[in-house]
Amino acid sequence: MVFPMDLAPADPDYEYKGRPKGMRHVLVERGLMPMLIVANGGKPPVGECQFCKASWETQECLTHEAQAAAAGDEEPEGTTEDVVQPGM
């Protein structure tokens, strides 16, 4: 998940040595991108998690709901279950 430190200077990823690989790079590297493009109707995946894009308040609410569900409590009124879409 991280670019190796011993990349050759001629390597196209040399400037990223020692840094984390992005999601797109890992998917291409593992040969999963073509499958995801087909599953997404011929378009590359967006690459942004709806949870990560959500506001801080929404993230806090979703985290609280997940913790309540894990503890077996009832979900609070006005849940935001439609904010985050399930992954494929």
Secondary structure, DSSP 4 states (H G I P E B T S, - for coil): -B--TT--TTSTTGGGTTSBPPHHHHHHHTT-HHHHHHHTTTS------HHHHS-HHHHHHHHHHHHHHHTTPPPPTT--TTTSPPP-
